[in-house]
Amino acid sequence: MSAIIYSAPKSVPLPKYDIKNVQDWRKEEDDYIDQLKTVLLRRKNGKNIGEVLRFPVADGYAMYMVASMRPLELVHLPLGDCWEFEYVHLLNAQEVQQRIDSHKALEELFSKKK
């Protein structure tokens, strides 16, 4: 079954992107992601809810947050240039799980200190 894609809820305020404070952008985006995850977890508690998927597009990334695995529901994250991945609706739960597992394995590999 294909993914259902939603827009992010307006109840979660978007980052301001103040051009004078570029160094604060990452923190504001992380705060936005944390707030959205909290909203989604209040709606439904389950596997992978709140995990972020990133797809390279042009000069950035299209980003989506998992809202549900069954049925597969993703929320588009309107961050940065708000890129969208044109084939995101074709994803299935197995592909999403593989992407999440791969991302976690890479994070673990590169976070180890020598």
ZIHUFEN-V888323 format. One record per backbone hydrogen bond with DSSP energy under -1.0 kcal/mol. CO is the residue of the C=O (numbers start at 1). NH is the residue of the N-H. If there is no record, write none. Layout:
# ZIHUFEN-V888323
CO	NH
CO	NH
This chain:
# ZIHUFEN-V888323
4	74
6	76
9	12
18	21
21	24
22	25
24	28
25	29
26	30
27	31
28	32
29	33
30	34
31	35
32	36
33	37
34	38
35	39
36	40
37	41
38	42
39	43
40	44
46	49
48	51
51	66
53	64
55	62
57	60
60	57
62	55
63	77
64	53
65	75
66	50
68	73
72	4
73	67
73	68
74	6
75	65
77	79
79	82
85	88
87	90
88	91
89	3
92	96
93	97
94	98
95	99
96	100
97	101
98	102
99	103
100	104
101	105
102	106
103	107
104	108
105	109
106	110
107	111
